[in-house]
């Protein structure tokens, strides 16, 4: 156990509030709104992460997406992570789509 080195990560998790209540089977307008929001989150995230990597080559922000769940994580780009999440949240709020989630600090091997 002495050889294990721990590394600190900052993790942001969020999902779309009320995702299960979107009537996507019968309401085409709601379904399109939701899908456009998901595409926007992913597209914006890719752009911001690439910009961060170009500007600060030592910062790496990664993300995973499943259903309406988003996980972003980084070891040293905490402020950049906050900026990305803040922009996503502000943009979606303008479309009456709200998020819930958390940002935590975590130690891992």
N, C-alpha and C positions, 0 to 999 in steps of 0.2 A: 504494500500500500504506500510505501514511501516514494515510489517512482511516479505516482499519479500527480500530474500537474493540473490544477484547476484553472479555468479561464472564465472571465466574467463576460456575460452577454447581456445585451439589452433586447428585450422581446416585446413587441407590440402585437396584440391580438385584437381583432374586432370582427363583428359580424353585422349584417344588416338587420336592424330592429324590425320585427314583424314580418320577417321573410316568409314564414310559414303561412301567414295570413294573406299574402298576395294571391289573388285569384288568377293564377296564370293559365289555367285550363280554359276558362270561359271568357276572360277579359283580355283581349289582344292588346289593348292600350296599356294596361298594367304590366303585362308580360314584356312588351317592348321597352317600357320605362325601366323595368328591373334589369333586363338584359343590357340595355344601354348603360345603365349605372355600373354594372359589373365590368363591362368592356372599358368604361372610362377609368375605373379604379386601376385595372390591370395596365392599361395603356399609359396612364399618368405615372404609375409606379415605375414602369420600365424606363420611361424618359428621365425621371428624377434620379433613379439609381444610377443610370449611365452617366448623367451629368455629374453626380457625386464622385463616381469612379474616375472620370476624366480630370476633375478638379483636384481631388485628393486621392492619389493612387493607392494610398495605404488604407483607405476606408472601404470596407466591403459591406454592403447591405444586401441581404438575401430575403427572399419571400417564398411562401408556399400558399396555394389557394386550393380550397376544396369546398364545393357548394357555395355558400355565402360567407365562408370563414376565410379570413386572411391572417397570416402570421408573417411579420417582418422581424428580422433579427440582425444584429450587428455586434461586433465586439468593441469598437471604439467610436462609431459614428452616431452617438446618441442624439446630438443636436440635429443632424441631418435626418435621422429617423423621425424625430418630433416634427420637423418641417414637412416631411412627406405625409405623415398621418394627419397633420393639421390641414394641409391643402386638400386632401381627400375628403375630410370631414366637412370643411367649409363648402366645397363644391357640391357635394351631395345634399347638404342642407338646403341649398338654393333650389333643389328639385324635390324638396320635401321627403328626402330619403335620409333616415337617421341611423347612426351607428351606435353600437355599444361594445365596450371592450376594456382593455387594460394595457398598461405598460409596466413591465417588471424588469428587475435586474436578477440574473440567474448565473450561478456558477456551474460549469460543466467540465468534464474531462477533456 
